Amino acid sequence: MSQQKSDYIDDAEIDADLDQVPGDEEVETTVENLEANGFDVVVVDTADEALETLQSHIPSGVSVMNGHSTTLEEIGFVEHLSEGDHDWESLPDQIWSIDDDAARQAARRESQTADYFLGGINAIAQTGELVAADLSGSRIGAYPFAASNVVIVSGINKIVPTLGDALDRLESVAYPLENERAKEAYGVESTIAKQLIFRREVEEGRTTVVLIRDQLGY
């Protein structure tokens, strides 16, 4: 079942000032600085265009894994990976078909080295840095090195002026919402256990950021 911010917003106290849709000038500055830091950037107008971008960006025959991402659910990618018309190797389908807990956990670790790993991000600084955190690290573990290619998909509402603001957004927007989701989905509270500041991509063409001109995810 697809989960969206609206499912949790009434139960979470967030800093709405760090969840606004920025203007064109702020988006343009962000794109310039992300590219200067080694990230490839694609800007699209709608969720449908984002899904089309992913479909065309990921080549045939590769292994594909995704970390949990409300944005990927909202644009329809999670459903497409599991049920859509493609010839990728869907690692999530393989993983969640494993009954043995230890074997499934081992497969999850191995999936970090997928040919293409997709996920969201919790904040993007206009200065060109990405900020994300996990409880387990099963999403951000792939971002720095493990996966051959990384595709990060984000609504532009996650763009904030500085790296300090991005760290604040993680604490005061993303975490409260994720905590509500975790309580509903798993029956336990979440925590910011493992945190990543992705300042620069040094391998040309490895990491692509798809920015959607919409308010998506958290």
ChimeraX attribute file (.defattr): number of C-alpha atoms within 10 A of each C-alpha:
attribute: neighborCount
match mode: 1-to-1
recipient: residues
	/A:1	5
	/A:2	12
	/A:3	15
	/A:4	18
	/A:5	20
	/A:6	10
	/A:7	12
	/A:8	17
	/A:9	16
	/A:10	11
	/A:11	13
	/A:12	18
	/A:13	13
	/A:14	18
	/A:15	15
	/A:16	10
	/A:17	11
	/A:18	21
	/A:19	22
	/A:20	15
	/A:21	19
	/A:22	17
	/A:23	10
	/A:24	10
	/A:25	9
	/A:26	16
	/A:27	19
	/A:28	13
	/A:29	16
	/A:30	23
	/A:31	22
	/A:32	16
	/A:33	17
	/A:34	25
	/A:35	17
	/A:36	14
	/A:37	17
	/A:38	19
	/A:39	25
	/A:40	18
	/A:41	19
	/A:42	14
	/A:43	19
	/A:44	18
	/A:45	12
	/A:46	16
	/A:47	22
	/A:48	14
	/A:49	14
	/A:50	23
	/A:51	21
	/A:52	14
	/A:53	15
	/A:54	15
	/A:55	16
	/A:56	9
	/A:57	12
	/A:58	17
	/A:59	14
	/A:60	12
	/A:61	12
	/A:62	14
	/A:63	18
	/A:64	23
	/A:65	29
	/A:66	26
	/A:67	21
	/A:68	15
	/A:69	23
	/A:70	22
	/A:71	27
	/A:72	26
	/A:73	18
	/A:74	19
	/A:75	21
	/A:76	17
	/A:77	23
	/A:78	23
	/A:79	14
	/A:80	15
	/A:81	21
	/A:82	14
	/A:83	11
	/A:84	11
	/A:85	9
	/A:86	15
	/A:87	12
	/A:88	16
	/A:89	18
	/A:90	19
	/A:91	21
	/A:92	18
	/A:93	13
	/A:94	13
	/A:95	18
	/A:96	13
	/A:97	9
	/A:98	13
	/A:99	9
	/A:100	9
	/A:101	9
	/A:102	10
	/A:103	12
	/A:104	16
	/A:105	14
	/A:106	11
	/A:107	17
	/A:108	18
	/A:109	15
	/A:110	14
	/A:111	25
	/A:112	25
	/A:113	20
	/A:114	22
	/A:115	19
	/A:116	24
	/A:117	26
	/A:118	27
	/A:119	22
	/A:120	24
	/A:121	25
	/A:122	24
	/A:123	32
	/A:124	30
	/A:125	23
	/A:126	24
	/A:127	20
	/A:128	24
	/A:129	22
	/A:130	24
	/A:131	21
	/A:132	24
	/A:133	25
	/A:134	21
	/A:135	14
	/A:136	13
	/A:137	17
	/A:138	18
	/A:139	22
	/A:140	26
	/A:141	20
	/A:142	25
	/A:143	25
	/A:144	16
	/A:145	15
	/A:146	18
	/A:147	22
	/A:148	16
	/A:149	21
	/A:150	25
	/A:151	23
	/A:152	21
	/A:153	26
	/A:154	30
	/A:155	28
	/A:156	26
	/A:157	22
	/A:158	30
	/A:159	29
	/A:160	27
	/A:161	17
	/A:162	16
	/A:163	20
	/A:164	10
	/A:165	17
	/A:166	26
	/A:167	21
	/A:168	16
	/A:169	27
	/A:170	23
	/A:171	18
	/A:172	18
	/A:173	24
	/A:174	26
	/A:175	22
	/A:176	23
	/A:177	25
	/A:178	21
	/A:179	19
	/A:180	21
	/A:181	23
	/A:182	15
	/A:183	12
	/A:184	12
	/A:185	11
	/A:186	9
	/A:187	10
	/A:188	12
	/A:189	15
	/A:190	19
	/A:191	16
	/A:192	17
	/A:193	10
	/A:194	14
	/A:195	16
	/A:196	16
	/A:197	17
	/A:198	16
	/A:199	18
	/A:200	17
	/A:201	21
	/A:202	12
	/A:203	12
	/A:204	9
	/A:205	12
	/A:206	18
	/A:207	25
	/A:208	21
	/A:209	23
	/A:210	22
	/A:211	24
	/A:212	23
	/A:213	21
	/A:214	18
	/A:215	19
	/A:216	23
	/A:217	26
	/A:218	26
